[in-house]
Every structure is written in C-alpha cells, then in structure tokens.
C-alpha cells in the first residue's frame, strides 16, 4: 500500500504542479496544495479503505481526523456538483491504475521467464538422470 500512496502523491504533484513534499508541509493554504491533499484524502479513504484516524500517518500535515473528514466530505460534494473535479479525479485514478498495472505486467513477465528457466532446468536434470 505504501507504494500506491507514494505513486498517488507523485501523480497528484504532477497534476497540480506542486512538489510532493507539499503534502507533508504543515501550513500551506495554496489552492493547488489544498486540492491535491483533498484528492489524496478521498483516494485513501474511498479507494484504499483507510480509516480517517489512519490518514495522519500518511499525511503528516494533517493531524486532526476532523479536518480529514471535512476534506473527504467536501470532495464528495465537489464530485457530485462539479463535473471538472469528477473528471480530474477519474483521470487521476486511471493514471494510478495504469501505473500499477504496468508494474504488475512487468512482474508477471518476469515470473513467466523465471518459470521457463526453471522448467528448462528440470528437463535438463531429468535428461541427466535418464543418462545415468
């Protein structure tokens, strides 16, 4: 899950044109930073199933679960009322899924290659046993 969170932070930093460190700075009231934090909070709670009380472990800039709840419910309202916000969030979520799938696909290819090597080694050992 840590990898997914870091990937989400980096993706949101690109989308909102902020530095990734801005998620953990305590006092920043810049609109892009607030929006990026809101997207991240919504992603953590809604997509990853994180409890409100656990979010401060991931985002040290937010220490109060009430603030986290405020951002989450505000994002819910924005997604319902503003199509731009909803589209932006869906694009963000798709980017995370694509990046994650890309890594998963690479891992599967690696495992398939490993399986072929192991299979070849087993056949070679069986041949050696038959010759002995």
Number of C-alpha atoms within 10 A of each C-alpha: 8 8 9 15 16 13 16 24 22 16 20 27 20 13 14 14 12 16 13 18 10 20 23 15 13 12 10 13 9 10 10 17 21 16 17 24 24 21 22 26 25 23 19 22 17 13 11 13 10 14 13 17 13 14 20 17 10 16 19 13 16 19 15 13 15 12 11 23 19 12 20 23 14 14 21 16 12 14 17 11 11 11 11 11 18 16 12 14 19 13 13 19 17 12 16 19 14 12 15 15 12 12 12 12 12 12 12 12 12 11 12 12 12 12 12 11 12 12 12 12 12 12 12 12 12 12 11 10 9 8 7 6
